[in-house]
């Protein structure tokens, strides 16, 4: 447990002082009562309460005071709470390299199976959208509560040429913020080309929104699955910066084997490898996580973990209200017992 205002804990030193003051009052009252010769008068001076009942209300009041002073330090704890994610965008690579079978039956088929399991186990209150990317990216299914529509879209995925990971991120952001425009220069574009070109991440003709803390946007998240290096389109790391500026986390999943696989065609062959450094950079920039899936079972477990991460999250949460409520209950109990037992509040 941590405290947002730890200096306030010094106030707890007053609780032992009050306890000592209470004990001193009792002793003084007892000495004063012994001056009376009549036993009945002694009992009246000491009060009708006796034993535990006599000290319980003050003890509860002191505990209430301690809890209230503890709350003033604004305690915070890491607890598991329901996530506030309302929208999840699945961005899936459908480039030709996804036909590789080093992940059985193929990378794409394994990705489809894992995505189906993720969607089936996600609460209907969460909207899910589907973005596919190869040489370009497209919003195949806008975010919807109808998960059957998303499942149908996943079943119809078709392989295409090239890989534009950055475009997949930008189209996913557009699905989350339809009123904004996103643009990032391709990696090979010169910063001085055209003179009047649009600046990195400058949204159209409208003024760019004020950046927020990375990972702070709790209403949505992007899950990016890819198996290869970017061969076209904008720089994916620059695209991730736009996501970070809007607080959107981009969880990246790299699917494939460490050595990759050689794919062949009519007169050509190419080894398809993972660009793990770029995927780790994307996740790090957006305060998310990178996952490596070397086989279909790994991929399924990753999606199961992501589902749990998005539905229930461990967060550092201020718990001042709990201590305040506890203090109020103790104070109320102390006053109630004192009133019914001794006809006074304390």
C-alpha positions in Angstrom: 0.0 0.0 0.0 1.2 3.5 -0.8 0.1 7.0 0.2 -0.5 10.0 -2.0 -0.1 12.3 1.0 2.3 10.4 3.3 3.1 13.5 5.5 -0.4 13.2 6.9 0.5 10.0 8.7 2.3 12.1 11.3 -1.2 13.0 12.6 -1.6 9.4 13.8 0.8 10.3 16.6 -2.1 12.1 18.2 -4.0 8.8 18.8 -1.7 7.4 21.5 -1.7 10.9 23.1 -5.5 10.8 23.2 -5.5 7.3 24.6 -3.1 8.4 27.4 -5.4 11.4 28.1 -8.4 9.1 28.4 -6.5 6.8 30.9 -5.5 9.9 32.9 -9.2 11.1 33.1 -10.3 7.7 34.3 -7.7 7.7 37.1 -8.6 11.2 38.1 -12.3 10.3 38.2 -11.5 7.3 40.3 -9.5 9.3 42.8 -12.3 11.9 43.0 -14.9 9.2 43.6 -13.0 7.7 46.6 -13.6 11.0 48.5 -17.2 10.1 49.0 -18.1 7.9 52.0 -21.4 6.7 50.7 -21.0 3.6 48.4 -24.1 4.6 46.4 -22.6 8.0 45.8 -19.3 6.3 44.7 -21.2 4.2 42.2 -23.0 7.3 40.8 -19.7 9.1 40.5 -18.2 6.2 38.6 -21.2 5.8 36.4 -23.6 3.0 35.7 -21.4 1.4 33.0 -18.8 -1.1 34.1 -16.3 -3.5 32.6 -16.0 -3.7 28.8 -19.2 -1.7 28.2 -17.6 1.3 30.0 -14.6 1.5 27.7 -16.0 0.1 24.4 -17.6 3.3 23.0 -14.4 5.4 23.6 -12.3 2.7 22.1 -14.4 2.6 19.0 -14.3 6.4 18.7 -10.5 6.3 18.9 -10.4 3.7 16.2 -12.7 5.8 14.1 -10.4 8.8 14.6 -7.3 6.7 13.6 -9.1 5.4 10.4 -10.0 9.0 9.5 -6.4 10.2 10.0 -5.2 7.3 7.9 -7.7 8.3 5.2 -6.2 11.8 5.2 -3.0 10.3 3.9 -4.9 9.2 0.8 -3.9 5.5 0.8 -3.7 3.7 -2.6 -3.5 -0.1 -3.3 -3.1 -2.3 -6.3 -6.4 -4.1 -6.7 -8.2 -6.0 -9.5 -11.1 -4.0 -10.9 -13.4 -4.4 -13.9 -11.8 -2.6 -16.9 -13.6 0.4 -18.5 -12.6 -0.7 -22.0 -15.7 -0.2 -24.2 -14.0 -0.8 -27.5 -11.3 -3.2 -28.7 -9.9 -3.1 -32.2 -8.4 -6.3 -33.6 -5.8 -5.3 -36.3 -4.8 -8.5 -38.1 -2.0 -8.9 -40.7 -3.3 -10.5 -43.9 -0.1 -10.2 -45.9 1.1 -13.2 -48.0 3.6 -14.3 -45.4 0.6 -15.3 -43.2 0.3 -18.4 -45.3 3.5 -19.8 -43.8 2.8 -23.0 -41.9 5.5 -22.8 -39.2 2.5 -22.1 -37.0 -0.1 -24.8 -37.7 -2.1 -25.1 -39.7 -1.0 -21.7 -41.0 -0.3 -18.4 -39.3 -3.5 -16.9 -40.6 -5.6 -19.8 -39.6 -4.1 -19.9 -36.2 -4.7 -16.2 -35.8 -8.4 -16.6 -36.9 -9.0 -19.4 -34.4 -7.5 -17.4 -31.5 -9.4 -14.3 -32.5 -12.7 -16.3 -32.5 -12.0 -17.6 -29.1 -11.2 -14.1 -27.8 -14.4 -12.7 -29.3 -16.6 -15.5 -28.0 -15.4 -15.0 -24.4 -15.5 -11.2 -24.5 -18.6 -9.6 -22.8 -21.2 -8.3 -25.2 -20.9 -4.9 -23.5 -17.6 -4.5 -25.2 -17.6 -3.2 -28.8 -15.2 -5.1 -31.1 -13.9 -3.8 -34.5 -11.8 -5.5 -37.1 -9.0 -3.9 -39.2 -7.0 -5.9 -41.7 -3.7 -4.7 -43.3 -1.3 -5.9 -46.0 0.0 -3.3 -48.5 -2.8 -1.1 -47.2 -5.3 -1.2 -44.3 -9.0 -1.3 -44.2 -11.7 -1.2 -41.5 -13.5 -4.5 -42.3 -15.9 -4.3 -39.4 -16.6 -1.1 -37.5 -16.8 -1.5 -33.7 -20.0 -3.2 -32.8 -21.8 -5.0 -29.9 -22.9 -7.7 -32.4 -19.9 -10.1 -32.1 -21.4 -12.4 -34.7 -20.7 -9.8 -37.3 -17.1 -9.7 -36.3 -16.8 -13.5 -36.4 -18.3 -13.5 -39.9 -15.7 -10.9 -41.0 -12.9 -12.9 -39.6 -14.0 -16.0 -41.5 -13.7 -14.0 -44.8 -10.1 -12.8 -44.4 -8.1 -13.0 -47.7 -4.4 -12.9 -48.1 -2.8 -9.9 -50.0 0.6 -8.6 -50.9 3.1 -6.5 -48.8 2.9 -5.5 -45.1 2.0 -2.0 -43.8 1.9 -2.3 -40.1 1.8 1.5 -39.6 -1.4 1.7 -41.8 -3.0 -0.9 -39.6 -2.4 1.3 -36.5 -3.7 4.4 -38.2 -6.9 2.9 -39.5 -7.5 1.4 -36.0 -7.1 4.9 -34.5 -9.5 6.3 -37.1 -12.0 3.6 -36.1 -11.7 4.9 -32.5 -11.7 8.6 -33.4 -13.7 8.9 -36.6 -13.7 12.7 -36.3 -9.9 13.0 -36.5 -7.5 12.4 -39.4 -4.2 10.6 -39.1 -1.3 10.7 -41.3 2.4 9.7 -41.0 5.0 10.0 -43.7 6.3 6.7 -45.1 9.8 5.7 -43.7 11.5 6.6 -47.1 9.9 10.0 -47.4 12.2 13.0 -47.0 11.3 15.5 -44.3 12.0 18.3 -46.7 10.1 16.9 -49.7 7.4 19.1 -51.0 8.2 21.9 -48.7 4.5 22.3 -47.7 3.8 18.7 -46.8 1.7 17.8 -43.7 3.7 17.5 -40.5 4.0 14.1 -38.8 0.7 13.2 -37.2 -0.9 16.5 -38.0 -4.6 15.7 -38.4 -5.9 17.2 -41.6 -7.0 20.8 -41.5 -8.2 20.7 -38.0 -6.1 21.5 -35.0 -4.4 18.5 -33.4 -5.9 17.5 -30.1 -3.8 18.1 -27.0 -1.6 15.0 -26.2 -2.5 13.0 -23.1 -0.4 10.6 -21.0 0.4 7.4 -22.9 -1.9 4.5 -21.9 -4.3 6.9 -20.1 -7.3 6.4 -22.5 -9.2 3.6 -20.7 -12.2 3.4 -23.1 -10.4 1.5 -25.9 -7.4 -0.6 -26.8 -5.9 -2.0 -30.0 -4.6 -5.6 -30.4 -2.1 -5.7 -33.3 -1.2 -9.1 -34.8 1.5 -9.4 -37.4 4.2 -11.9 -38.6 6.5 -9.8 -40.7 8.5 -6.7 -41.3 6.9 -3.5 -42.6 7.5 -3.3 -46.4 5.3 -0.4 -47.3 3.2 2.4 -45.8 4.1 4.7 -42.9 6.6 3.9 -40.2 4.7 1.9 -37.5 6.7 3.4 -34.7 5.6 6.9 -35.8 2.0 5.7 -36.0 2.4 4.3 -32.5 3.4 7.8 -31.3 0.0 9.1 -32.5 -1.7 6.3 -30.5 0.4 7.2 -27.5 -0.5 10.9 -27.8 -4.2 9.9 -27.5 -3.6 7.5 -24.6 -4.5 4.4 -26.6 -2.6 1.3 -25.8 -1.5 -1.0 -28.7 -0.9 -4.6 -27.6 1.4 -6.3 -30.2 1.4 -10.0 -31.0 4.2 -11.4 -33.1 3.3 -14.7 -34.7 5.9 -17.0 -36.2 9.1 -18.9 -35.4 12.4 -17.4 -34.4 14.1 -18.4 -37.7 11.0 -17.6 -39.8 10.2 -19.6 -42.9 11.2 -19.4 -46.6 8.2 -18.9 -48.9 8.5 -19.6 -52.6 6.6 -18.6 -55.6 7.1 -18.5 -59.4 10.7 -17.8 -59.7 11.2 -16.2 -56.3 11.7 -17.1 -52.6 11.8 -15.0 -49.5 12.4 -15.7 -45.8 9.6 -14.1 -43.7 10.9 -13.0 -40.3 9.4 -11.1 -37.3 10.5 -7.5 -36.7 10.2 -7.9 -32.9 12.1 -4.7 -32.2 9.5 -2.6 -33.9 6.6 -4.5 -32.2 8.3 -4.1 -28.8 8.8 -0.4 -29.5 5.1 0.0 -30.4 3.9 -1.6 -27.2 6.4 0.3 -25.1 5.5 3.7 -26.6 1.8 3.1 -25.8 2.3 1.5 -22.4 1.1 -1.9 -23.5 2.8 -5.3 -23.9 4.4 -7.3 -26.6 3.7 -11.1 -26.9 5.6 -13.6 -29.0 3.5 -16.5 -30.3 5.7 -19.3 -31.7 2.8 -21.8 -32.2 -1.0 -21.9 -32.2 -1.2 -22.9 -28.5 0.9 -19.9 -27.6 -1.3 -17.6 -29.7 -4.5 -18.9 -28.0 -3.0 -18.4 -24.6 -2.0 -14.9 -25.5 -5.5 -14.0 -26.6 -6.9 -15.6 -23.4 -4.5 -13.5 -21.3 -5.4 -10.3 -23.3 -9.1 -11.0 -22.7 -8.5 -11.2 -18.9 -6.2 -8.1 -19.1 -8.9 -6.1 -20.9 -11.9 -7.3 -18.8 -10.2 -7.3 -15.3 -7.2 -5.2 -14.7 -4.9 -4.6 -11.8 -4.7 -0.9 -11.1 -3.3 1.3 -8.4 -6.5 2.8 -7.0 -7.0 5.3 -4.2 -8.9 3.6 -1.4 -9.5 6.7 0.8 -13.3 6.3 0.6 -13.1 2.8 2.1 -11.2 4.1 5.2 -13.5 7.1 5.5 -16.6 4.8 5.4 -15.0 2.5 8.0 -14.3 5.5 10.2 -17.9 6.7 9.9 -19.2 3.3 10.8 -17.0 3.0 13.9 -18.0 6.5 15.1 -21.7 5.7 14.6 -21.3 2.5 16.5 -19.5 4.3 19.3 -22.2 7.0 19.6 -25.1 4.4 19.4 -23.7 2.2 22.1 -22.9 5.1 24.4 -26.5 6.5 23.9 -28.3 3.2 24.7 -26.0 2.2 27.6 -25.3 5.6 29.3 -27.9 8.0 27.8 -25.1 10.1 26.3 -23.3 10.2 23.0 -19.8 9.6 24.4 
